[in-house]
Amino acid sequence: MRIHPRPVASAAFAAGLAVAVAAAGPAWTGSAAPRSMTSDQLSAVAVVSGSNAWAVGYSTSTGWDRTLIEHWNGSVWKIVASPNPAGSSANNQLDSVAATSRSNAWAVGQFWNGSSWQPMIARWNGNSWKRARCPDPGGKSARDGLAGVAGTSASSAWAVGEYSRRSALHALILRWSGGSWRQVSSPEPRGTTASSLSAVMAISSSNAWAVGAYFKGLSERTLIEHWNGHGWHLVPSPNVAVLRNALNSVSGTSARNIWATGASDNASDFQTLTEHWNGRKWRLVPSSDPGGPNENNELFGGAVTSPASALAVGDYFNGNYDQLLIERWNSAGWTQQSVQNPPGFTLGTLYGAAIAPSGRAWAVGFYFTGSSMLTLIERWNGSLWLVVPSPNR
């Protein structure tokens, strides 16, 4: 039995193809139907300091998804109240979080408005999470949502995802410049039939990167865009497979050290995909596939501290169940790291990672006990990945 809560990439969903790599975060259910199983999961994590970190996702204890936000105060993780614009009888989900200070953080996702998915943005003001107004370019009856967010200050942030117009899916980029969120033009490669952005990162107000995937006919290709302070521009990116390639995360430390992670597939099984920007071009870098070439191996999140230190997280299939996957880059290559499984673990996935200024790292996702999906938070203590207790609704 293989249980995987991540649906196929939204770009593939819109194209009618059940064959794509998943987008960042435990993405949309695709319908407004209530769930029959209790589930709590975390899709992303952001760190400000050793005593200030955020994790976001969603919780399903009443049949409907409710936003889930948890905060680390240096000692424990605690649930913090978060907005649910769809109410208690429809789905609300968060896929990404970014924080720049104790009084400024952003979380993005989507909610069901009764007929379709709509984009959602929430902001932490130092005291509470409040919903923020944001553009909805597809309109109230179209499928729109946000999968990634990044910021450099209280007056500079980006959010990315997708929107639907005239039955076609397009990459969506929103910009916060201190007053309101507004849509910014996102270029598409020639011949694109559908495109979506999964993640965004910003080095400065004039240097940001966004990644995802686009379809050209039946072929899914990596999509990378760069903000140079004046506009977003396509940057050529490599692909491994003929059929399916997608990037789910992007992170970096400088204009010459950016990593993007995802997965690729030529047949029926995904293999991990990592790409590096050295200031001139993106190149493929071999990564570990512990499940082997005939089983799924996928990377969903990543974090970088220096040219010699980076993390990528996801899962791999061991022939029976999904297993937690953490890989570390040490300038010589990517190597798999041992991960502690929580009690009752049957299967699980890690969706997001972040590294604190001290070098200590966090990874978040979910694990399945056989009857329930529960939040999962792992912490790197300098030598080991260990489970840290996290609340569930």
C-alpha angles and dihedrals in degrees: 000000000000119000116188119167094196112097120212118283113293090235090061091043091057091047091052093246122130091198111088139110112256121258122241116292127020089299137210124315090222094229141052095242117129118246122246096209129067109243139169122182140165121222105183145009134204128191129206098168142332089283100038124060136138133210125187138189136111142285129215112193100132100039094271129085116250124187114262123203123175129186131207114214096182094273111042143007114245133183114248122201113261135184123264108190093182091058126225097306100058137045126283120177138178121204107172143023136193130183131188102174143352090277101040129062136137132209125187138189138111144275136206112250096191097275107032147358118282130193119259132197126182128186132206110218097184094273109045146354114259129183114249126210114251138174119269103197096175094054133232095301097047131088107255130157147149125239105171141035135181136171141183099194143350089279101043127059141136133209126189138187135108144289134198126231128168090353091303126113119226135186112258125211123181126186131207114200099169103283110052144340115263135176118256123200115265117200122225128207116254112275095021115161096180135001138183137177119221105181144010136195132185129206094179140339088278100040124059137141132208127189138189138111142282135200125233104183106310094335120098114208136186115264123205125174130183131207113213098181094272107050147342116268133187115250119198112251130186127247129204103193131053095221111030135022127151138164118219105178142025129191138155150154106225145004088275101043117061127142128198123189135191139112142276135202137187098181127003106317129070123229125199116265126200127175130184132206114210097182094274110049146352116255134183117252120195114247136187123275104187092175090061131234094298098053134060119273116176138175119206107165142025146178135196133202103169142345087275099045131056139140133214124186136191137103144281133206115240096192094275111036143004111270129201114264128199121169126187128205115215100173090265096068148297116296130181116247128210114255127198115236118217121239112283093021115164101158139339150167136219114218106174142028137188135177123218122224087255091060094251110132138209131207125187138189136106142285132209122225097190094270108033140034111227135187115266127201123177126188130201108222095188096277109026142035107233133180114252116201113255128185127249128197 
